[in-house]
Amino acid sequence: MPGQSASSNNTDDPRRPEKIRRYKAPSQTEASGISEHVNAVGMVFSLVGLLLRMKWAAWAGVYCTLIFIANGKAAEDKKQTVSLFMLAMSSLVMVYMQNPSPLFSGHG
């Protein structure tokens, strides 16, 4: 407002400078922990699917692997990511080579 002085603007200001805090980004330890858990679960499902010939476990391994890849960081170990993906795909291929019938049949 043009008619008011600068000092009256400061008293009408609802902001409290003593309450101002700098933004600190949250730590990435929680996100990386979840990613590591998904990695381990995907590996377990892939191995169960491969060794016990369980189609649902092989598909769960592929699903967990895709989640791990989608949430992964660029700095993560590429060898680990590729090996997990190859394990999941090989378990899926081996399960369907042993029994090519679909996971769920449409017959009642």
Backbone hydrogen bonds, N-H to C=O, Kabsch-Sander energy under -0.5 kcal/mol:
donor,donor_aa,acceptor,acceptor_aa,energy
4,Q,1,M,-1.1
9,N,5,S,-1.1
10,N,6,A,-1.5
11,T,7,S,-1.3
12,D,8,S,-1.1
13,D,9,N,-0.6
13,D,10,N,-0.5
19,K,16,R,-1.7
20,I,17,P,-1.1
32,S,28,Q,-2.1
33,G,29,T,-1.8
34,I,30,E,-1.9
35,S,31,A,-2.0
36,E,32,S,-2.1
37,H,33,G,-1.9
38,V,34,I,-2.5
39,N,35,S,-2.0
40,A,36,E,-2.3
41,V,37,H,-2.7
42,G,38,V,-2.5
43,M,39,N,-2.0
44,V,40,A,-2.3
45,F,41,V,-2.7
46,S,42,G,-2.3
47,L,43,M,-2.3
48,V,44,V,-2.7
49,G,45,F,-2.7
50,L,46,S,-2.2
51,L,47,L,-3.0
52,L,48,V,-2.5
53,R,49,G,-0.7
55,K,53,R,-0.6
58,A,54,M,-1.8
59,W,55,K,-2.6
60,A,56,W,-2.2
61,G,57,A,-2.1
62,V,58,A,-2.0
63,Y,59,W,-2.5
64,C,60,A,-2.6
65,T,61,G,-2.1
66,L,62,V,-2.3
67,I,63,Y,-2.0
68,F,64,C,-2.4
69,I,65,T,-2.4
70,A,66,L,-2.5
71,N,67,I,-2.2
72,G,68,F,-0.7
76,E,73,K,-1.2
81,T,77,D,-1.7
82,V,78,K,-2.7
83,S,79,K,-2.5
84,L,80,Q,-2.2
85,F,81,T,-2.1
86,M,82,V,-2.6
87,L,83,S,-2.2
88,A,84,L,-2.2
89,M,85,F,-2.5
90,S,86,M,-2.6
91,S,87,L,-2.2
92,L,88,A,-1.9
93,V,89,M,-2.6
94,M,90,S,-2.7
95,V,91,S,-2.1
96,Y,92,L,-2.0
97,M,93,V,-1.6
98,Q,94,M,-1.6
99,N,95,V,-1.9
